[in-house]
Amino acid sequence: AVATFGRLTTRMCLVGHSHLPFLCRENREGPSFVSFAEDQSFELDDRRWIANPGSVGQPRDYDPRPSYAIFSNNGRGEEGCLERHRVEYDRAETQRKMRDAGLPRNLIDRLDHGV
């Protein structure tokens, strides 16, 4: 997080690919991670932030439901609110399609556990 904050030219940075949801803010003492629970609205203050809403494809936080976030600023520039949510979907159907496509078994099985 320290390296990312050092390169930021904006106050908010949305990232992905880690498959793990997190919210990190920059403090004088360095970065700190903040709880980013689902269905929680988090007001972003004037500090700099890095946020990862999680994964819609292969979550890795032991919850198989896809995770996403919505940023709302109501015309306030970079100040605003971030909300993270989860949704249900037909995992069995997705796994069937993955098997039919010949994808590796470990990718298919991990959908049941979110790892």
C-alpha positions in Angstrom: 0.0 0.0 0.0 2.9 2.4 0.8 4.2 2.1 -2.8 0.7 2.6 -4.3 0.0 5.7 -2.2 3.4 7.1 -3.3 2.3 6.9 -6.9 -1.3 8.1 -6.6 -2.3 11.4 -8.2 -5.9 11.1 -7.0 -7.5 10.6 -3.6 -9.3 7.4 -4.6 -7.8 4.3 -6.2 -10.0 1.3 -7.0 -8.1 -2.0 -7.6 -8.8 -5.6 -8.3 -7.3 -8.9 -9.2 -6.4 -10.0 -5.6 -9.9 -11.5 -5.2 -9.9 -10.2 -1.6 -12.0 -7.2 -0.5 -10.2 -4.5 1.4 -10.3 -0.8 2.2 -7.0 1.0 3.1 -6.6 4.7 4.0 -3.4 6.8 4.2 -2.6 8.2 7.6 0.4 10.2 8.9 1.7 7.0 10.5 1.3 5.1 7.2 -1.5 3.0 5.6 -4.2 1.4 7.7 -6.8 -1.2 6.7 -10.4 -0.5 7.6 -13.2 -3.0 7.9 -15.1 -3.1 4.6 -18.0 -5.4 5.5 -20.8 -6.2 3.0 -23.9 -4.0 2.9 -21.9 -1.3 4.8 -21.8 2.3 3.6 -18.4 3.9 4.2 -18.0 7.6 4.0 -14.7 8.5 2.4 -13.1 11.5 4.1 -10.3 13.8 2.7 -7.5 11.2 3.1 -6.3 9.1 0.2 -7.9 5.6 -0.2 -7.3 2.3 -1.9 -10.3 0.0 -2.3 -10.8 -3.5 -3.6 -14.4 -4.6 -3.7 -13.5 -8.3 -4.0 -14.2 -10.6 -6.9 -17.3 -11.3 -9.0 -15.7 -14.3 -10.6 -13.5 -16.3 -8.1 -13.8 -14.9 -4.5 -10.9 -15.9 -2.2 -12.3 -14.7 1.1 -14.1 -18.0 2.1 -17.5 -16.6 0.8 -18.4 -17.9 -2.6 -20.8 -15.1 -3.4 -19.6 -12.5 -5.9 -18.7 -9.1 -4.3 -18.8 -5.7 -5.8 -18.8 -2.0 -4.7 -20.7 1.1 -5.7 -19.1 4.5 -5.4 -21.5 7.5 -5.0 -20.3 11.1 -4.9 -23.4 13.1 -5.8 -21.3 15.5 -7.8 -18.8 16.1 -5.0 -15.7 15.1 -7.0 -13.6 12.6 -5.2 -15.4 12.8 -1.9 -18.2 10.3 -1.5 -19.4 7.0 -0.2 -18.4 3.4 -1.0 -20.8 0.5 -0.5 -19.9 -3.2 -0.9 -22.4 -5.8 -1.6 -22.7 -9.5 -2.4 -25.1 -11.4 -4.6 -26.2 -15.0 -5.0 -26.0 -16.8 -8.3 -26.5 -20.3 -9.6 -23.1 -21.8 -8.8 -24.1 -25.3 -9.9 -25.0 -24.1 -13.4 -21.8 -22.2 -13.6 -19.8 -25.2 -12.5 -21.6 -27.4 -15.1 -20.6 -24.9 -17.8 -17.0 -24.9 -16.5 -16.9 -28.8 -16.6 -18.4 -28.7 -20.2 -15.7 -26.3 -21.2 -13.0 -28.6 -19.9 -11.7 -26.2 -17.2 -9.5 -27.5 -14.4 -11.3 -29.2 -11.5 -9.7 -27.0 -8.9 -11.2 -23.9 -10.5 -14.6 -25.5 -10.6 -14.5 -26.8 -6.9 -13.2 -23.5 -5.4 -16.5 -21.8 -6.4 -18.2 -23.8 -3.6 -15.9 -22.4 -0.9 -14.7 -19.0 -2.0 -11.0 -19.9 -1.8 
